[in-house]
Every structure is written in C-alpha cells, then in structure tokens.
Amino acid sequence: MNEPEFCKIEYLEYLDELRKSGVTNMFGARPYLMDEYPELGEEQARDVLLYWMRSFGERSKGEANGKG
C-alpha cells in the first residue's frame, strides 16, 4: 500500500506513541486516531492506520539503526 496523499508524519508518530503506550491493540487504534485528528474521517483514518501497519517494519528498522 502506498502512503495516502493526505497522510502526515504526525499521524504516524502518534500511532507509534500509541503503540508504545499499550493503551490499545493497534487493530483498535482508528478511533484514537480520529479523536486526536478530527479532520480524519473513518476511511482516511483506516487508510492511515493500514499504511502505518504495513510500513511499521521498515520504519522501525530506521529507528533501530539510529535513523529515526
């Protein structure tokens, strides 16, 4: 899945922090994302979350190597 054109780095960073907090299983993260960023509708929040999930491994490799 390609990055949605409306996706902002702050959305991905928010999801990273939400994951670290352990507040919710990430499959249930869409409502949290929508509460934090009311400009996102259900479909947009779903697309951002799916992109975050699919790109997490690649992005977290950069963090492990001191790049993120």
Residue pairs with C-beta under 8 A, 6 or more apart in sequence:
1 50
1 51
1 54
2 51
3 51
3 55
4 44
4 47
4 48
4 51
6 44
7 47
7 48
7 51
10 37
11 33
11 37
11 40
11 48
11 52
12 48
12 51
12 52
12 55
12 59
14 33
14 36
14 37
15 26
15 29
15 33
15 48
15 49
15 52
18 24
18 26
18 29
18 32
18 33
19 26
19 29
23 32
24 32
26 49
26 52
26 53
29 49
30 42
30 45
30 46
30 49
33 40
33 45
33 48
33 49
34 40
34 41
34 42
34 45
37 45
40 48
59 68
60 68
62 68
